[in-house]
Amino acid sequence: MALASHLPQLVANALAHVLASHEVTPARLGPGGTDMTRLAGSSPEMWRDILEHASPELAGALDDLADLSERIANALREGDLDAIERLMNDTRAWSRNA
């Protein structure tokens, strides 16, 4: 459950926080942004109880996500769109294997 449920919840919260810090309101989001941040409206009290029992695997997955986010940011800074395209091709293939 840590990766399939808890990780998406925390990612949605992080994304919503970044958007809010850049003064992007929910009303300004397109369909993708709305889908990605839907979980951010979940009950913090409920999630506090769930996360109290979360496995250490969740923290490791968040570390992996932070590392990948940094690599993506670096690729953008360096104009390495090939690296981003490879990532997108990999994730597209993953999503089609559902």
C-alpha positions as CSV (number, residue, x, y, z in Angstrom):
1,M,0.0,0.0,0.0
2,A,2.9,2.4,0.7
3,L,3.7,2.8,-3.0
4,A,0.3,2.3,-4.6
5,S,-1.7,4.5,-2.2
6,H,0.4,6.6,0.2
7,L,3.1,7.8,-2.3
8,P,0.5,9.3,-4.7
9,Q,-1.2,11.0,-1.8
10,L,2.0,12.7,-0.6
11,V,3.0,13.6,-4.2
12,A,-0.4,15.3,-4.7
13,N,0.1,17.2,-1.5
14,A,3.6,18.3,-2.6
15,L,2.4,19.3,-6.1
16,A,-0.5,21.3,-4.6
17,H,1.9,23.0,-2.2
18,V,4.3,24.0,-5.0
19,L,1.4,25.3,-7.2
20,A,0.0,27.3,-4.3
21,S,3.4,28.8,-3.5
22,H,3.5,30.0,-7.2
23,E,0.0,31.4,-6.7
24,V,-1.6,28.9,-9.1
25,T,-5.2,28.4,-7.9
26,P,-7.2,25.2,-8.5
27,A,-9.4,27.2,-10.9
28,R,-6.4,27.8,-13.2
29,L,-5.5,24.2,-13.5
30,G,-6.2,22.2,-16.7
31,P,-7.6,18.7,-16.6
32,G,-4.1,17.1,-15.9
33,G,-3.4,19.5,-13.0
34,T,-6.9,18.9,-11.6
35,D,-6.4,15.1,-11.8
36,M,-2.9,15.3,-10.3
37,T,-4.0,17.4,-7.3
38,R,-7.4,15.8,-6.5
39,L,-5.9,13.8,-3.6
40,A,-4.6,17.0,-2.0
41,G,-8.1,17.6,-0.8
42,S,-8.1,14.5,1.4
43,S,-8.4,14.6,5.1
44,P,-5.1,15.3,6.9
45,E,-6.4,13.7,10.1
46,M,-7.2,10.5,8.2
47,W,-3.8,10.5,6.5
48,R,-2.0,11.2,9.8
49,D,-3.4,8.0,11.2
50,I,-2.5,6.0,8.0
51,L,1.0,7.4,7.8
52,E,1.7,6.6,11.5
53,H,1.8,3.0,10.3
54,A,3.4,3.5,6.9
55,S,6.4,1.4,6.0
56,P,9.9,2.8,5.7
57,E,9.6,1.9,2.0
58,L,7.5,5.1,1.6
59,A,10.4,7.3,2.7
60,G,12.7,5.5,0.3
61,A,10.2,6.0,-2.6
62,L,10.0,9.7,-1.8
63,D,13.8,9.9,-1.9
64,D,13.7,8.2,-5.3
65,L,11.2,10.7,-6.5
66,A,13.3,13.6,-5.2
67,D,16.3,12.2,-7.0
68,L,14.4,11.8,-10.3
69,S,12.9,15.3,-9.9
70,E,16.4,16.7,-9.6
71,R,17.6,14.8,-12.7
72,I,14.6,16.2,-14.6
73,A,15.3,19.7,-13.4
74,N,19.0,19.4,-14.5
75,A,18.0,18.0,-17.9
76,L,15.7,21.1,-18.4
77,R,18.5,23.5,-17.3
78,E,20.9,21.8,-19.7
79,G,18.4,21.6,-22.5
80,D,18.7,17.8,-22.5
81,L,15.2,17.1,-23.9
82,D,16.3,13.7,-25.1
83,A,16.7,12.6,-21.5
84,I,13.2,13.8,-20.7
85,E,11.8,12.2,-23.8
86,R,13.4,8.9,-22.8
87,L,11.8,9.2,-19.4
88,M,8.4,10.0,-21.0
89,N,8.7,7.0,-23.4
90,D,9.5,4.7,-20.4
91,T,6.6,5.9,-18.4
92,R,4.3,5.8,-21.3
93,A,5.2,2.2,-21.9
94,W,4.7,1.5,-18.2
95,S,1.2,3.1,-18.2
96,R,0.1,1.0,-21.2
97,N,1.0,-2.2,-19.4
98,A,-1.8,-1.7,-16.9
